[in-house]
Amino acid sequence: MEHIATMQEYFSTIDRKFDKEFASRYPKLNEYYQELKTACFEVVQNPQQNFFDILKALLSLDAQLQILLEYHKLTNANFHEISDEEALITQIKMDSVSYYRELTGLKASSEITFGIMFLGDCNEVPLL
């Protein structure tokens, strides 16, 4: 695990994971990624939010980023089997609401567990 001290460092690492062909081959997925990236920067630049609201927003956005990265990894960084980028984006948004529950072995339908890590899970599909 790389040391991450800033949001810029975090996204520098993610940017390297998506090759240069990603943006041209998958413009909608790249646009979605850029929207997630922008939203993360906006969250941390809003000093009026309290810590837990910031954390909740970042965890929710990061769940979407992690799922997108997982699709990237599963398809050997080429997104071979993605024929409908919009459908994939919709699926990522839906799956992100239970990402942390499923990451810990719970079912998507399980009650949201109490804990900081689960702040990113919610009962609503993100609007982004």
C-alpha positions as CSV (number, residue, x, y, z in Angstrom):
1,M,0.0,0.0,0.0
2,E,1.3,3.3,-1.0
3,H,1.4,6.2,1.4
4,I,-1.3,8.7,0.6
5,A,-1.1,12.2,2.2
6,T,-3.3,14.2,-0.2
7,M,-6.2,13.8,-2.5
8,Q,-3.8,14.6,-5.4
9,E,-1.6,11.7,-4.4
10,Y,-4.6,9.4,-4.2
11,F,-5.7,10.2,-7.7
12,S,-2.2,10.2,-9.1
13,T,-2.1,6.5,-8.2
14,I,-5.6,5.8,-9.7
15,D,-4.7,7.8,-12.9
16,R,-1.7,5.5,-13.4
17,K,-4.0,2.4,-13.1
18,F,-6.1,3.6,-16.1
19,D,-3.9,3.5,-19.2
20,K,-3.9,6.3,-21.8
21,E,-6.2,4.3,-24.1
22,F,-8.9,4.2,-21.4
23,A,-10.2,7.8,-22.1
24,S,-10.3,7.3,-25.9
25,R,-11.8,3.8,-25.8
26,Y,-14.3,4.5,-23.1
27,P,-15.3,8.1,-23.1
28,K,-18.4,7.7,-20.9
29,L,-16.5,5.7,-18.3
30,N,-13.7,8.3,-18.4
31,E,-16.2,11.1,-18.0
32,Y,-17.7,9.3,-15.0
33,Y,-14.3,8.8,-13.5
34,Q,-13.5,12.5,-13.9
35,E,-16.8,13.4,-12.3
36,L,-16.0,11.2,-9.3
37,K,-12.6,12.7,-9.1
38,T,-14.0,16.3,-9.2
39,A,-16.6,15.4,-6.6
40,C,-13.9,14.1,-4.2
41,F,-11.8,17.3,-4.6
42,E,-14.9,19.4,-4.0
43,V,-15.8,17.5,-0.8
44,V,-12.4,18.0,0.8
45,Q,-12.3,21.7,-0.2
46,N,-15.5,22.5,1.6
47,P,-14.3,23.6,5.1
48,Q,-17.9,24.1,6.3
49,Q,-18.8,20.4,6.5
50,N,-18.1,18.4,9.6
51,F,-15.6,15.6,9.6
52,F,-18.2,12.8,9.4
53,D,-20.1,14.3,6.5
54,I,-16.9,14.6,4.6
55,L,-15.9,11.0,5.4
56,K,-19.4,9.7,4.5
57,A,-19.2,11.5,1.1
58,L,-15.7,10.4,0.4
59,L,-16.4,6.8,1.3
60,S,-19.5,6.8,-1.0
61,L,-17.5,8.2,-3.9
62,D,-14.6,5.9,-3.2
63,A,-16.9,2.8,-3.3
64,Q,-17.7,3.8,-6.8
65,L,-14.1,4.3,-7.7
66,Q,-13.1,1.0,-6.2
67,I,-15.8,-0.9,-8.2
68,L,-14.7,0.9,-11.4
69,L,-11.1,-0.1,-10.7
70,E,-12.2,-3.7,-10.0
71,Y,-13.9,-3.9,-13.4
72,H,-10.7,-2.5,-14.9
73,K,-8.6,-5.2,-13.2
74,L,-11.0,-8.1,-14.0
75,T,-11.0,-7.3,-17.7
76,N,-7.2,-7.1,-17.9
77,A,-7.3,-3.3,-18.2
78,N,-8.9,-3.5,-21.6
79,F,-12.7,-3.5,-20.7
80,H,-13.2,-6.2,-23.4
81,E,-16.6,-7.2,-22.4
82,I,-18.1,-3.8,-21.7
83,S,-20.5,-3.1,-24.5
84,D,-22.7,-0.6,-22.7
85,E,-20.8,2.0,-20.7
86,E,-23.9,3.7,-19.4
87,A,-25.3,0.4,-18.1
88,L,-22.0,-0.3,-16.3
89,I,-22.1,3.2,-14.7
90,T,-25.6,2.5,-13.5
91,Q,-24.6,-0.8,-12.1
92,I,-21.6,0.7,-10.3
93,K,-23.8,3.3,-8.7
94,M,-26.3,0.7,-7.5
95,D,-23.5,-1.7,-6.2
96,S,-21.8,1.1,-4.4
97,V,-24.6,1.5,-1.8
98,S,-23.6,-1.8,-0.2
99,Y,-19.9,-1.9,-1.2
100,Y,-18.5,-1.9,2.4
101,R,-21.1,-4.4,3.7
102,E,-20.2,-6.8,0.8
103,L,-16.4,-6.1,1.3
104,T,-16.7,-7.4,4.8
105,G,-18.7,-10.5,3.8
106,L,-22.2,-9.2,4.6
107,K,-25.0,-9.3,2.0
108,A,-26.2,-6.3,0.2
109,S,-29.5,-6.7,1.9
110,S,-27.9,-6.8,5.4
111,E,-28.6,-4.0,7.8
112,I,-25.9,-1.3,7.6
113,T,-23.5,-2.1,10.3
114,F,-22.5,0.6,12.8
115,G,-19.0,1.8,12.2
116,I,-17.0,4.5,10.5
117,M,-16.2,2.3,7.5
118,F,-19.9,1.8,6.8
119,L,-20.6,5.5,6.6
120,G,-20.2,5.1,2.8
121,D,-22.9,2.6,2.5
122,C,-26.4,4.0,2.2
123,N,-29.9,3.0,1.1
124,E,-29.9,5.4,-1.9
125,V,-28.1,5.2,-5.2
126,P,-25.7,8.2,-5.5
127,L,-26.9,11.0,-7.8
128,L,-23.5,11.5,-9.4
